[in-house]
Amino acid sequence: MRVDNQTLKLDPFITQTSPNGKEYKVIAIEKDLTIAPKWIGRTEKYHWRVYIRFTETNKKAVFTFDYTDNCIKKEMI
């Protein structure tokens, strides 16, 4: 999944680095069931929410992805 020009790996066991040099880990992934799934080709697609935690500050953020894995929303929580 891509956020801006960086690839977000969904592996919770690796530490990743943001473009501004902050380290983070993926802590949760969930389907956004408030939005109905959609058939694209022969595959049922969903909106997804990916939660990350910055290792240095323990602040958390969530990224929302659409049916085609484009990041449509970023917010700190």
N, CA, C, O and CB atoms as a CASP TS submission, in Angstrom:
PFRMAT TS
TARGET T0000
AUTHOR 0000-0000-0000
METHOD Language model
MODEL 1
PARENT N/A
ATOM      1  N   MET     1       0.848  -1.168   0.000  1.00  0.00           N
ATOM      2  CA  MET     1       0.000   0.000   0.000  1.00  0.00           C
ATOM      3  C   MET     1       0.899   1.239   0.000  1.00  0.00           C
ATOM      4  O   MET     1       1.947   1.263   0.645  1.00  0.00           O
ATOM      5  CB  MET     1      -0.968  -0.006   1.224  1.00  0.00           C
ATOM      6  N   ARG     2       0.473   2.247  -0.724  1.00  0.00           N
ATOM      7  CA  ARG     2       1.293   3.446  -0.856  1.00  0.00           C
ATOM      8  C   ARG     2       0.640   4.626  -0.150  1.00  0.00           C
ATOM      9  O   ARG     2      -0.566   4.855  -0.248  1.00  0.00           O
ATOM     10  CB  ARG     2       1.527   3.776  -2.333  1.00  0.00           C
ATOM     11  N   VAL     3       1.487   5.370   0.570  1.00  0.00           N
ATOM     12  CA  VAL     3       1.088   6.632   1.194  1.00  0.00           C
ATOM     13  C   VAL     3       1.998   7.685   0.589  1.00  0.00           C
ATOM     14  O   VAL     3       3.209   7.675   0.808  1.00  0.00           O
ATOM     15  CB  VAL     3       1.197   6.589   2.788  1.00  0.00           C
ATOM     16  N   ASP     4       1.407   8.593  -0.172  1.00  0.00           N
ATOM     17  CA  ASP     4       2.170   9.582  -0.936  1.00  0.00           C
ATOM     18  C   ASP     4       3.156   8.848  -1.835  1.00  0.00           C
ATOM     19  O   ASP     4       2.729   8.119  -2.731  1.00  0.00           O
ATOM     20  CB  ASP     4       2.917  10.580   0.011  1.00  0.00           C
ATOM     21  N   ASN     5       4.458   9.015  -1.629  1.00  0.00           N
ATOM     22  CA  ASN     5       5.432   8.347  -2.501  1.00  0.00           C
ATOM     23  C   ASN     5       6.190   7.249  -1.764  1.00  0.00           C
ATOM     24  O   ASN     5       7.253   6.827  -2.221  1.00  0.00           O
ATOM     25  CB  ASN     5       6.419   9.366  -3.067  1.00  0.00           C
ATOM     26  N   GLN     6       5.667   6.777  -0.632  1.00  0.00           N
ATOM     27  CA  GLN     6       6.338   5.746   0.147  1.00  0.00           C
ATOM     28  C   GLN     6       5.458   4.507   0.250  1.00  0.00           C
ATOM     29  O   GLN     6       4.240   4.615   0.396  1.00  0.00           O
ATOM     30  CB  GLN     6       6.693   6.271   1.548  1.00  0.00           C
ATOM     31  N   THR     7       6.074   3.332   0.173  1.00  0.00           N
ATOM     32  CA  THR     7       5.353   2.085   0.314  1.00  0.00           C
ATOM     33  C   THR     7       5.252   1.724   1.788  1.00  0.00           C
ATOM     34  O   THR     7       6.251   1.724   2.508  1.00  0.00           O
ATOM     35  CB  THR     7       6.039   0.960  -0.480  1.00  0.00           C
ATOM     36  N   LEU     8       4.040   1.418   2.229  1.00  0.00           N
ATOM     37  CA  LEU     8       3.777   1.025   3.608  1.00  0.00           C
ATOM     38  C   LEU     8       3.699  -0.494   3.652  1.00  0.00           C
ATOM     39  O   LEU     8       2.773  -1.087   3.097  1.00  0.00           O
ATOM     40  CB  LEU     8       2.457   1.680   4.153  1.00  0.00           C
ATOM     41  N   LYS     9       4.664  -1.124   4.307  1.00  0.00           N
ATOM     42  CA  LYS     9       4.653  -2.583   4.440  1.00  0.00           C
ATOM     43  C   LYS     9       3.754  -2.936   5.610  1.00  0.00           C
ATOM     44  O   LYS     9       3.795  -2.268   6.643  1.00  0.00           O
ATOM     45  CB  LYS     9       6.101  -3.159   4.644  1.00  0.00           C
ATOM     46  N   LEU    10       2.943  -3.976   5.467  1.00  0.00           N
ATOM     47  CA  LEU    10       1.958  -4.328   6.482  1.00  0.00           C
ATOM     48  C   LEU    10       2.483  -5.307   7.528  1.00  0.00           C
ATOM     49  O   LEU    10       1.714  -5.762   8.375  1.00  0.00           O
ATOM     50  CB  LEU    10       0.751  -4.910   5.822  1.00  0.00           C
ATOM     51  N   ASP    11       3.751  -5.637   7.492  1.00  0.00           N
ATOM     52  CA  ASP    11       4.361  -6.573   8.435  1.00  0.00           C
ATOM     53  C   ASP    11       4.523  -5.906   9.801  1.00  0.00           C
ATOM     54  O   ASP    11       5.260  -4.927   9.913  1.00  0.00           O
ATOM     55  CB  ASP    11       5.731  -7.069   7.907  1.00  0.00           C
ATOM     56  N   PRO    12       3.849  -6.413  10.853  1.00  0.00           N
ATOM     57  CA  PRO    12       3.953  -5.773  12.174  1.00  0.00           C
ATOM     58  C   PRO    12       5.265  -6.058  12.897  1.00  0.00           C
ATOM     59  O   PRO    12       5.518  -5.470  13.949  1.00  0.00           O
ATOM     60  CB  PRO    12       2.813  -6.222  13.039  1.00  0.00           C
ATOM     61  N   PHE    13       6.102  -6.940  12.365  1.00  0.00           N
ATOM     62  CA  PHE    13       7.344  -7.314  13.030  1.00  0.00           C
ATOM     63  C   PHE    13       8.553  -6.501  12.579  1.00  0.00           C
ATOM     64  O   PHE    13       9.647  -6.680  13.113  1.00  0.00           O
ATOM     65  CB  PHE    13       7.612  -8.761  12.800  1.00  0.00           C
ATOM     66  N   ILE    14       8.372  -5.608  11.601  1.00  0.00           N
ATOM     67  CA  ILE    14       9.502  -4.797  11.156  1.00  0.00           C
ATOM     68  C   ILE    14       9.281  -3.338  11.543  1.00  0.00           C
ATOM     69  O   ILE    14       8.149  -2.859  11.617  1.00  0.00           O
ATOM     70  CB  ILE    14       9.701  -4.928   9.628  1.00  0.00           C
ATOM     71  N   THR    15      10.371  -2.659  11.784  1.00  0.00           N
ATOM     72  CA  THR    15      10.338  -1.226  12.046  1.00  0.00           C
ATOM     73  C   THR    15      10.621  -0.520  10.732  1.00  0.00           C
ATOM     74  O   THR    15      11.585  -0.841  10.038  1.00  0.00           O
ATOM     75  CB  THR    15      11.370  -0.811  13.155  1.00  0.00           C
ATOM     76  N   GLN    16       9.765   0.453  10.394  1.00  0.00           N
ATOM     77  CA  GLN    16       9.903   1.189   9.153  1.00  0.00           C
ATOM     78  C   GLN    16      10.259   2.639   9.460  1.00  0.00           C
ATOM     79  O   GLN    16      10.110   3.093  10.595  1.00  0.00           O
ATOM     80  CB  GLN    16       8.610   1.105   8.317  1.00  0.00           C
ATOM     81  N   THR    17      10.721   3.352   8.463  1.00  0.00           N
ATOM     82  CA  THR    17      11.094   4.751   8.641  1.00  0.00           C
ATOM     83  C   THR    17      10.263   5.624   7.703  1.00  0.00           C
ATOM     84  O   THR    17      10.165   5.353   6.506  1.00  0.00           O
ATOM     85  CB  THR    17      12.610   4.956   8.383  1.00  0.00           C
ATOM     86  N   SER    18       9.670   6.668   8.262  1.00  0.00           N
ATOM     87  CA  SER    18       8.863   7.598   7.469  1.00  0.00           C
ATOM     88  C   SER    18       9.781   8.509   6.659  1.00  0.00           C
ATOM     89  O   SER    18      10.985   8.545   6.913  1.00  0.00           O
ATOM     90  CB  SER    18       7.925   8.439   8.382  1.00  0.00           C
ATOM     91  N   PRO    19       9.237   9.247   5.688  1.00  0.00           N
ATOM     92  CA  PRO    19      10.066  10.149   4.883  1.00  0.00           C
ATOM     93  C   PRO    19      10.774  11.223   5.718  1.00  0.00           C
ATOM     94  O   PRO    19      11.828  11.716   5.316  1.00  0.00           O
ATOM     95  CB  PRO    19       9.210  10.816   3.828  1.00  0.00           C
ATOM     96  N   ASN    20      10.214  11.587   6.861  1.00  0.00           N
ATOM     97  CA  ASN    20      10.880  12.598   7.695  1.00  0.00           C
ATOM     98  C   ASN    20      11.752  11.972   8.782  1.00  0.00           C
ATOM     99  O   ASN    20      12.136  12.659   9.728  1.00  0.00           O
ATOM    100  CB  ASN    20       9.841  13.510   8.338  1.00  0.00           C
ATOM    101  N   GLY    21      12.070  10.682   8.666  1.00  0.00           N
ATOM    102  CA  GLY    21      13.045  10.037   9.525  1.00  0.00           C
ATOM    103  C   GLY    21      12.516   9.437  10.816  1.00  0.00           C
ATOM    104  O   GLY    21      13.315   8.993  11.641  1.00  0.00           O
ATOM    105  N   LYS    22      11.219   9.404  11.026  1.00  0.00           N
ATOM    106  CA  LYS    22      10.657   8.835  12.252  1.00  0.00           C
ATOM    107  C   LYS    22      10.360   7.348  12.053  1.00  0.00           C
ATOM    108  O   LYS    22       9.821   6.944  11.023  1.00  0.00           O
ATOM    109  CB  LYS    22       9.370   9.592  12.668  1.00  0.00           C
ATOM    110  N   GLU    23      10.720   6.542  13.052  1.00  0.00           N
ATOM    111  CA  GLU    23      10.485   5.112  12.973  1.00  0.00           C
ATOM    112  C   GLU    23       9.088   4.783  13.470  1.00  0.00           C
ATOM    113  O   GLU    23       8.582   5.412  14.400  1.00  0.00           O
ATOM    114  CB  GLU    23      11.535   4.346  13.778  1.00  0.00           C
ATOM    115  N   TYR    24       8.464   3.783  12.836  1.00  0.00           N
ATOM    116  CA  TYR    24       7.116   3.373  13.213  1.00  0.00           C
ATOM    117  C   TYR    24       6.923   1.890  12.945  1.00  0.00           C
ATOM    118  O   TYR    24       7.693   1.267  12.214  1.00  0.00           O
ATOM    119  CB  TYR    24       6.066   4.195  12.453  1.00  0.00           C
ATOM    120  N   LYS    25       5.867   1.330  13.558  1.00  0.00           N
ATOM    121  CA  LYS    25       5.459  -0.046  13.318  1.00  0.00           C
ATOM    122  C   LYS    25       3.971  -0.082  13.050  1.00  0.00           C
ATOM    123  O   LYS    25       3.211   0.713  13.604  1.00  0.00           O
ATOM    124  CB  LYS    25       5.823  -0.952  14.512  1.00  0.00           C
ATOM    125  N   VAL    26       3.553  -1.007  12.196  1.00  0.00           N
ATOM    126  CA  VAL    26       2.131  -1.253  11.968  1.00  0.00           C
ATOM    127  C   VAL    26       1.624  -2.035  13.177  1.00  0.00           C
ATOM    128  O   VAL    26       2.205  -3.054  13.550  1.00  0.00           O
ATOM    129  CB  VAL    26       1.875  -2.040  10.611  1.00  0.00           C
ATOM    130  N   ILE    27       0.528  -1.552  13.793  1.00  0.00           N
ATOM    131  CA  ILE    27       0.016  -2.231  14.983  1.00  0.00           C
ATOM    132  C   ILE    27      -1.341  -2.892  14.755  1.00  0.00           C
ATOM    133  O   ILE    27      -1.735  -3.762  15.532  1.00  0.00           O
ATOM    134  CB  ILE    27      -0.090  -1.250  16.122  1.00  0.00           C
ATOM    135  N   ALA    28      -2.065  -2.497  13.706  1.00  0.00           N
ATOM    136  CA  ALA    28      -3.364  -3.114  13.433  1.00  0.00           C
ATOM    137  C   ALA    28      -3.801  -2.815  12.004  1.00  0.00           C
ATOM    138  O   ALA    28      -3.427  -1.803  11.411  1.00  0.00           O
ATOM    139  CB  ALA    28      -4.427  -2.613  14.433  1.00  0.00           C
ATOM    140  N   ILE    29      -4.603  -3.729  11.475  1.00  0.00           N
ATOM    141  CA  ILE    29      -5.199  -3.568  10.146  1.00  0.00           C
ATOM    142  C   ILE    29      -6.653  -4.024  10.272  1.00  0.00           C
ATOM    143  O   ILE    29      -6.928  -5.077  10.848  1.00  0.00           O
ATOM    144  CB  ILE    29      -4.410  -4.400   9.028  1.00  0.00           C
ATOM    145  N   GLU    30      -7.577  -3.235   9.737  1.00  0.00           N
ATOM    146  CA  GLU    30      -8.979  -3.640   9.800  1.00  0.00           C
ATOM    147  C   GLU    30      -9.721  -3.214   8.540  1.00  0.00           C
ATOM    148  O   GLU    30      -9.371  -2.224   7.897  1.00  0.00           O
ATOM    149  CB  GLU    30      -9.656  -3.045  11.039  1.00  0.00           C
ATOM    150  N   LYS    31     -10.752  -3.982   8.201  1.00  0.00           N
ATOM    151  CA  LYS    31     -11.652  -3.596   7.114  1.00  0.00           C
ATOM    152  C   LYS    31     -12.537  -2.474   7.618  1.00  0.00           C
ATOM    153  O   LYS    31     -12.975  -2.497   8.768  1.00  0.00           O
ATOM    154  CB  LYS    31     -12.510  -4.810   6.613  1.00  0.00           C
ATOM    155  N   ASP    32     -12.804  -1.492   6.772  1.00  0.00           N
ATOM    156  CA  ASP    32     -13.735  -0.429   7.120  1.00  0.00           C
ATOM    157  C   ASP    32     -15.120  -0.890   6.684  1.00  0.00           C
ATOM    158  O   ASP    32     -15.506  -0.711   5.529  1.00  0.00           O
ATOM    159  CB  ASP    32     -13.338   0.941   6.445  1.00  0.00           C
ATOM    160  N   LEU    33     -15.864  -1.481   7.609  1.00  0.00           N
ATOM    161  CA  LEU    33     -17.157  -2.063   7.281  1.00  0.00           C
ATOM    162  C   LEU    33     -18.279  -1.036   7.220  1.00  0.00           C
ATOM    163  O   LEU    33     -19.434  -1.396   6.994  1.00  0.00           O
ATOM    164  CB  LEU    33     -17.501  -3.118   8.282  1.00  0.00           C
ATOM    165  N   THR    34     -17.952   0.248   7.421  1.00  0.00           N
ATOM    166  CA  THR    34     -18.962   1.298   7.260  1.00  0.00           C
ATOM    167  C   THR    34     -19.181   1.611   5.786  1.00  0.00           C
ATOM    168  O   THR    34     -20.148   2.283   5.426  1.00  0.00           O
ATOM    169  CB  THR    34     -18.546   2.572   8.016  1.00  0.00           C
ATOM    170  N   ILE    35     -18.278   1.122   4.929  1.00  0.00           N
ATOM    171  CA  ILE    35     -18.385   1.321   3.484  1.00  0.00           C
ATOM    172  C   ILE    35     -18.574  -0.054   2.840  1.00  0.00           C
ATOM    173  O   ILE    35     -17.809  -0.982   3.098  1.00  0.00           O
ATOM    174  CB  ILE    35     -17.110   2.058   2.903  1.00  0.00           C
ATOM    175  N   ALA    36     -19.584  -0.167   2.016  1.00  0.00           N
ATOM    176  CA  ALA    36     -19.916  -1.452   1.396  1.00  0.00           C
ATOM    177  C   ALA    36     -18.793  -1.938   0.489  1.00  0.00           C
ATOM    178  O   ALA    36     -18.145  -1.132  -0.178  1.00  0.00           O
ATOM    179  CB  ALA    36     -21.216  -1.337   0.600  1.00  0.00           C
ATOM    180  N   PRO    37     -18.554  -3.256   0.457  1.00  0.00           N
ATOM    181  CA  PRO    37     -17.553  -3.789  -0.471  1.00  0.00           C
ATOM    182  C   PRO    37     -18.002  -3.602  -1.915  1.00  0.00           C
ATOM    183  O   PRO    37     -19.176  -3.363  -2.195  1.00  0.00           O
ATOM    184  CB  PRO    37     -17.292  -5.277  -0.187  1.00  0.00           C
ATOM    185  N   LYS    38     -17.045  -3.716  -2.816  1.00  0.00           N
ATOM    186  CA  LYS    38     -17.319  -3.486  -4.235  1.00  0.00           C
ATOM    187  C   LYS    38     -16.593  -4.571  -5.036  1.00  0.00           C
ATOM    188  O   LYS    38     -15.456  -4.929  -4.729  1.00  0.00           O
ATOM    189  CB  LYS    38     -16.861  -2.041  -4.684  1.00  0.00           C
ATOM    190  N   TRP    39     -17.263  -5.084  -6.059  1.00  0.00           N
ATOM    191  CA  TRP    39     -16.639  -6.081  -6.925  1.00  0.00           C
ATOM    192  C   TRP    39     -15.858  -5.365  -8.018  1.00  0.00           C
ATOM    193  O   TRP    39     -16.410  -4.552  -8.760  1.00  0.00           O
ATOM    194  CB  TRP    39     -17.704  -7.038  -7.540  1.00  0.00           C
ATOM    195  N   ILE    40     -14.579  -5.672  -8.108  1.00  0.00           N
ATOM    196  CA  ILE    40     -13.715  -5.156  -9.167  1.00  0.00           C
ATOM    197  C   ILE    40     -13.135  -6.379  -9.861  1.00  0.00           C
ATOM    198  O   ILE    40     -12.354  -7.131  -9.280  1.00  0.00           O
ATOM    199  CB  ILE    40     -12.574  -4.193  -8.603  1.00  0.00           C
ATOM    200  N   GLY    41     -13.527  -6.560 -11.097  1.00  0.00           N
ATOM    201  CA  GLY    41     -13.168  -7.799 -11.788  1.00  0.00           C
ATOM    202  C   GLY    41     -13.899  -8.945 -11.107  1.00  0.00           C
ATOM    203  O   GLY    41     -15.122  -8.916 -10.969  1.00  0.00           O
ATOM    204  N   ARG    42     -13.156  -9.943 -10.687  1.00  0.00           N
ATOM    205  CA  ARG    42     -13.748 -11.084  -9.985  1.00  0.00           C
ATOM    206  C   ARG    42     -13.366 -11.096  -8.509  1.00  0.00           C
ATOM    207  O   ARG    42     -13.433 -12.137  -7.856  1.00  0.00           O
ATOM    208  CB  ARG    42     -13.314 -12.391 -10.641  1.00  0.00           C
ATOM    209  N   THR    43     -12.969  -9.953  -7.989  1.00  0.00           N
ATOM    210  CA  THR    43     -12.516  -9.873  -6.609  1.00  0.00           C
ATOM    211  C   THR    43     -13.353  -8.868  -5.828  1.00  0.00           C
ATOM    212  O   THR    43     -13.628  -7.766  -6.302  1.00  0.00           O
ATOM    213  CB  THR    43     -11.034  -9.491  -6.553  1.00  0.00           C
ATOM    214  N   GLU    44     -13.749  -9.264  -4.636  1.00  0.00           N
ATOM    215  CA  GLU    44     -14.477  -8.352  -3.754  1.00  0.00           C
ATOM    216  C   GLU    44     -13.457  -7.487  -3.021  1.00  0.00           C
ATOM    217  O   GLU    44     -12.565  -8.010  -2.354  1.00  0.00           O
ATOM    218  CB  GLU    44     -15.386  -9.137  -2.740  1.00  0.00           C
ATOM    219  N   LYS    45     -13.582  -6.178  -3.141  1.00  0.00           N
ATOM    220  CA  LYS    45     -12.621  -5.234  -2.560  1.00  0.00           C
ATOM    221  C   LYS    45     -13.269  -4.455  -1.420  1.00  0.00           C
ATOM    222  O   LYS    45     -14.482  -4.246  -1.404  1.00  0.00           O
ATOM    223  CB  LYS    45     -12.088  -4.261  -3.640  1.00  0.00           C
ATOM    224  N   TYR    46     -12.445  -4.032  -0.471  1.00  0.00           N
ATOM    225  CA  TYR    46     -12.895  -3.299   0.706  1.00  0.00           C
ATOM    226  C   TYR    46     -12.058  -2.048   0.903  1.00  0.00           C
ATOM    227  O   TYR    46     -10.986  -1.906   0.316  1.00  0.00           O
ATOM    228  CB  TYR    46     -12.830  -4.186   1.953  1.00  0.00           C
ATOM    229  N   HIS    47     -12.550  -1.153   1.727  1.00  0.00           N
ATOM    230  CA  HIS    47     -11.739  -0.067   2.246  1.00  0.00           C
ATOM    231  C   HIS    47     -11.030  -0.619   3.483  1.00  0.00           C
ATOM    232  O   HIS    47     -11.604  -1.418   4.222  1.00  0.00           O
ATOM    233  CB  HIS    47     -12.612   1.218   2.582  1.00  0.00           C
ATOM    234  N   TRP    48      -9.790  -0.197   3.708  1.00  0.00           N
ATOM    235  CA  TRP    48      -8.990  -0.710   4.824  1.00  0.00           C
ATOM    236  C   TRP    48      -8.495   0.445   5.678  1.00  0.00           C
ATOM    237  O   TRP    48      -8.319   1.561   5.189  1.00  0.00           O
ATOM    238  CB  TRP    48      -7.798  -1.549   4.309  1.00  0.00           C
ATOM    239  N   ARG    49      -8.274   0.171   6.946  1.00  0.00           N
ATOM    240  CA  ARG    49      -7.668   1.128   7.872  1.00  0.00           C
ATOM    241  C   ARG    49      -6.417   0.474   8.440  1.00  0.00           C
ATOM    242  O   ARG    49      -6.473  -0.647   8.946  1.00  0.00           O
ATOM    243  CB  ARG    49      -8.670   1.553   9.019  1.00  0.00           C
ATOM    244  N   VAL    50      -5.283   1.175   8.358  1.00  0.00           N
ATOM    245  CA  VAL    50      -4.010   0.673   8.861  1.00  0.00           C
ATOM    246  C   VAL    50      -3.556   1.605   9.978  1.00  0.00           C
ATOM    247  O   VAL    50      -3.421   2.812   9.778  1.00  0.00           O
ATOM    248  CB  VAL    50      -2.933   0.580   7.720  1.00  0.00           C
ATOM    249  N   TYR    51      -3.321   1.032  11.156  1.00  0.00           N
ATOM    250  CA  TYR    51      -2.900   1.796  12.325  1.00  0.00           C
ATOM    251  C   TYR    51      -1.403   1.625  12.527  1.00  0.00           C
ATOM    252  O   TYR    51      -0.880   0.514  12.446  1.00  0.00           O
ATOM    253  CB  TYR    51      -3.677   1.352  13.589  1.00  0.00           C
ATOM    254  N   ILE    52      -0.717   2.732  12.791  1.00  0.00           N
ATOM    255  CA  ILE    52       0.717   2.676  13.068  1.00  0.00           C
ATOM    256  C   ILE    52       1.006   3.375  14.395  1.00  0.00           C
ATOM    257  O   ILE    52       0.229   4.206  14.865  1.00  0.00           O
ATOM    258  CB  ILE    52       1.533   3.328  11.913  1.00  0.00           C
ATOM    259  N   ARG    53       2.162   3.009  14.992  1.00  0.00           N
ATOM    260  CA  ARG    53       2.627   3.661  16.217  1.00  0.00           C
ATOM    261  C   ARG    53       4.075   4.088  16.001  1.00  0.00           C
ATOM    262  O   ARG    53       4.924   3.280  15.623  1.00  0.00           O
ATOM    263  CB  ARG    53       2.495   2.709  17.464  1.00  0.00           C
ATOM    264  N   PHE    54       4.341   5.357  16.246  1.00  0.00           N
ATOM    265  CA  PHE    54       5.699   5.858  16.147  1.00  0.00           C
ATOM    266  C   PHE    54       6.474   5.368  17.367  1.00  0.00           C
ATOM    267  O   PHE    54       6.035   5.575  18.498  1.00  0.00           O
ATOM    268  CB  PHE    54       5.723   7.418  16.044  1.00  0.00           C
ATOM    269  N   THR    55       7.612   4.728  17.155  1.00  0.00           N
ATOM    270  CA  THR    55       8.336   4.080  18.250  1.00  0.00           C
ATOM    271  C   THR    55       8.943   5.071  19.227  1.00  0.00           C
ATOM    272  O   THR    55       9.050   4.770  20.416  1.00  0.00           O
ATOM    273  CB  THR    55       9.420   3.200  17.697  1.00  0.00           C
ATOM    274  N   GLU    56       9.337   6.226  18.766  1.00  0.00           N
ATOM    275  CA  GLU    56       9.999   7.208  19.623  1.00  0.00           C
ATOM    276  C   GLU    56       9.023   7.902  20.571  1.00  0.00           C
ATOM    277  O   GLU    56       9.334   8.108  21.744  1.00  0.00           O
ATOM    278  CB  GLU    56      10.706   8.244  18.771  1.00  0.00           C
ATOM    279  N   THR    57       7.841   8.263  20.063  1.00  0.00           N
ATOM    280  CA  THR    57       6.901   9.066  20.851  1.00  0.00           C
ATOM    281  C   THR    57       5.659   8.305  21.292  1.00  0.00           C
ATOM    282  O   THR    57       4.885   8.820  22.099  1.00  0.00           O
ATOM    283  CB  THR    57       6.483  10.263  20.061  1.00  0.00           C
ATOM    284  N   ASN    58       5.446   7.085  20.784  1.00  0.00           N
ATOM    285  CA  ASN    58       4.241   6.281  21.038  1.00  0.00           C
ATOM    286  C   ASN    58       2.964   6.937  20.534  1.00  0.00           C
ATOM    287  O   ASN    58       1.874   6.508  20.912  1.00  0.00           O
ATOM    288  CB  ASN    58       4.109   6.013  22.514  1.00  0.00           C
ATOM    289  N   LYS    59       3.062   7.963  19.693  1.00  0.00           N
ATOM    290  CA  LYS    59       1.873   8.543  19.064  1.00  0.00           C
ATOM    291  C   LYS    59       1.385   7.583  17.997  1.00  0.00           C
ATOM    292  O   LYS    59       2.163   6.829  17.413  1.00  0.00           O
ATOM    293  CB  LYS    59       2.174   9.951  18.452  1.00  0.00           C
ATOM    294  N   LYS    60       0.067   7.624  17.751  1.00  0.00           N
ATOM    295  CA  LYS    60      -0.527   6.708  16.791  1.00  0.00           C
ATOM    296  C   LYS    60      -1.170   7.481  15.645  1.00  0.00           C
ATOM    297  O   LYS    60      -1.592   8.627  15.797  1.00  0.00           O
ATOM    298  CB  LYS    60      -1.561   5.807  17.477  1.00  0.00           C
ATOM    299  N   ALA    61      -1.232   6.820  14.498  1.00  0.00           N
ATOM    300  CA  ALA    61      -1.871   7.399  13.313  1.00  0.00           C
ATOM    301  C   ALA    61      -2.644   6.295  12.606  1.00  0.00           C
ATOM    302  O   ALA    61      -2.363   5.108  12.771  1.00  0.00           O
ATOM    303  CB  ALA    61      -0.816   8.055  12.349  1.00  0.00           C
ATOM    304  N   VAL    62      -3.619   6.715  11.819  1.00  0.00           N
ATOM    305  CA  VAL    62      -4.392   5.756  11.032  1.00  0.00           C
ATOM    306  C   VAL    62      -4.467   6.255   9.594  1.00  0.00           C
ATOM    307  O   VAL    62      -4.681   7.439   9.336  1.00  0.00           O
ATOM    308  CB  VAL    62      -5.824   5.554  11.629  1.00  0.00           C
ATOM    309  N   PHE    63      -4.284   5.311   8.661  1.00  0.00           N
ATOM    310  CA  PHE    63      -4.379   5.595   7.239  1.00  0.00           C
ATOM    311  C   PHE    63      -5.577   4.828   6.694  1.00  0.00           C
ATOM    312  O   PHE    63      -5.747   3.648   7.001  1.00  0.00           O
ATOM    313  CB  PHE    63      -3.059   5.208   6.485  1.00  0.00           C
ATOM    314  N   THR    64      -6.406   5.482   5.891  1.00  0.00           N
ATOM    315  CA  THR    64      -7.552   4.833   5.272  1.00  0.00           C
ATOM    316  C   THR    64      -7.267   4.674   3.789  1.00  0.00           C
ATOM    317  O   THR    64      -6.869   5.621   3.112  1.00  0.00           O
ATOM    318  CB  THR    64      -8.860   5.643   5.507  1.00  0.00           C
ATOM    319  N   PHE    65      -7.481   3.441   3.290  1.00  0.00           N
ATOM    320  CA  PHE    65      -7.225   3.119   1.896  1.00  0.00           C
ATOM    321  C   PHE    65      -8.527   2.740   1.209  1.00  0.00           C
ATOM    322  O   PHE    65      -9.399   2.115   1.813  1.00  0.00           O
ATOM    323  CB  PHE    65      -6.197   1.981   1.777  1.00  0.00           C
ATOM    324  N   ASP    66      -8.656   3.126  -0.072  1.00  0.00           N
ATOM    325  CA  ASP    66      -9.860   2.822  -0.838  1.00  0.00           C
ATOM    326  C   ASP    66      -9.759   1.430  -1.470  1.00  0.00           C
ATOM    327  O   ASP    66      -8.849   0.660  -1.164  1.00  0.00           O
ATOM    328  CB  ASP    66     -10.089   3.891  -1.926  1.00  0.00           C
ATOM    329  N   TYR    67     -10.712   1.126  -2.355  1.00  0.00           N
ATOM    330  CA  TYR    67     -10.779  -0.190  -2.988  1.00  0.00           C
ATOM    331  C   TYR    67      -9.517  -0.551  -3.763  1.00  0.00           C
ATOM    332  O   TYR    67      -9.180  -1.729  -3.878  1.00  0.00           O
ATOM    333  CB  TYR    67     -11.961  -0.247  -3.909  1.00  0.00           C
ATOM    334  N   THR    68      -8.815   0.447  -4.295  1.00  0.00           N
ATOM    335  CA  THR    68      -7.625   0.180  -5.111  1.00  0.00           C
ATOM    336  C   THR    68      -6.330   0.478  -4.368  1.00  0.00           C
ATOM    337  O   THR    68      -5.298   0.714  -4.996  1.00  0.00           O
ATOM    338  CB  THR    68      -7.675   0.997  -6.384  1.00  0.00           C
ATOM    339  N   ASP    69      -6.373   0.469  -3.041  1.00  0.00           N
ATOM    340  CA  ASP    69      -5.214   0.664  -2.166  1.00  0.00           C
ATOM    341  C   ASP    69      -4.573   2.037  -2.263  1.00  0.00           C
ATOM    342  O   ASP    69      -3.375   2.185  -2.022  1.00  0.00           O
ATOM    343  CB  ASP    69      -4.190  -0.359  -2.472  1.00  0.00           C
ATOM    344  N   ASN    70      -5.369   3.048  -2.616  1.00  0.00           N
ATOM    345  CA  ASN    70      -4.894   4.430  -2.592  1.00  0.00           C
ATOM    346  C   ASN    70      -5.227   5.029  -1.231  1.00  0.00           C
ATOM    347  O   ASN    70      -6.342   4.865  -0.735  1.00  0.00           O
ATOM    348  CB  ASN    70      -5.533   5.273  -3.748  1.00  0.00           C
ATOM    349  N   CYS    71      -4.270   5.720  -0.628  1.00  0.00           N
ATOM    350  CA  CYS    71      -4.497   6.345   0.665  1.00  0.00           C
ATOM    351  C   CYS    71      -5.417   7.565   0.466  1.00  0.00           C
ATOM    352  O   CYS    71      -5.079   8.490  -0.273  1.00  0.00           O
ATOM    353  CB  CYS    71      -3.137   6.760   1.334  1.00  0.00           C
ATOM    354  N   ILE    72      -6.573   7.552   1.129  1.00  0.00           N
ATOM    355  CA  ILE    72      -7.524   8.642   0.956  1.00  0.00           C
ATOM    356  C   ILE    72      -7.655   9.503   2.203  1.00  0.00           C
ATOM    357  O   ILE    72      -8.269  10.569   2.155  1.00  0.00           O
ATOM    358  CB  ILE    72      -8.871   8.092   0.576  1.00  0.00           C
ATOM    359  N   LYS    73      -7.078   9.048   3.335  1.00  0.00           N
ATOM    360  CA  LYS    73      -7.194   9.827   4.560  1.00  0.00           C
ATOM    361  C   LYS    73      -6.063   9.451   5.515  1.00  0.00           C
ATOM    362  O   LYS    73      -5.741   8.273   5.667  1.00  0.00           O
ATOM    363  CB  LYS    73      -8.573   9.602   5.226  1.00  0.00           C
ATOM    364  N   LYS    74      -5.457  10.461   6.163  1.00  0.00           N
ATOM    365  CA  LYS    74      -4.427  10.257   7.171  1.00  0.00           C
ATOM    366  C   LYS    74      -4.821  11.086   8.386  1.00  0.00           C
ATOM    367  O   LYS    74      -5.188  12.254   8.255  1.00  0.00           O
ATOM    368  CB  LYS    74      -2.997  10.653   6.636  1.00  0.00           C
ATOM    369  N   GLU    75      -4.743  10.482   9.562  1.00  0.00           N
ATOM    370  CA  GLU    75      -5.048  11.252  10.767  1.00  0.00           C
ATOM    371  C   GLU    75      -4.289  10.700  11.960  1.00  0.00           C
ATOM    372  O   GLU    75      -4.039   9.499  12.058  1.00  0.00           O
ATOM    373  CB  GLU    75      -6.554  11.244  11.049  1.00  0.00           C
ATOM    374  N   MET    76      -3.928  11.600  12.863  1.00  0.00           N
ATOM    375  CA  MET    76      -3.305  11.219  14.127  1.00  0.00           C
ATOM    376  C   MET    76      -4.426  10.880  15.113  1.00  0.00           C
ATOM    377  O   MET    76      -5.464  11.541  15.132  1.00  0.00           O
ATOM    378  CB  MET    76      -2.375  12.368  14.684  1.00  0.00           C
ATOM    379  N   ILE    77      -4.211   9.856  15.925  1.00  0.00           N
ATOM    380  CA  ILE    77      -5.210   9.482  16.934  1.00  0.00           C
ATOM    381  C   ILE    77      -4.600   9.451  18.306  1.00  0.00           C
ATOM    382  O   ILE    77      -5.290   9.156  19.282  1.00  0.00           O
ATOM    383  CB  ILE    77      -5.827   8.127  16.614  1.00  0.00           C
TER
END
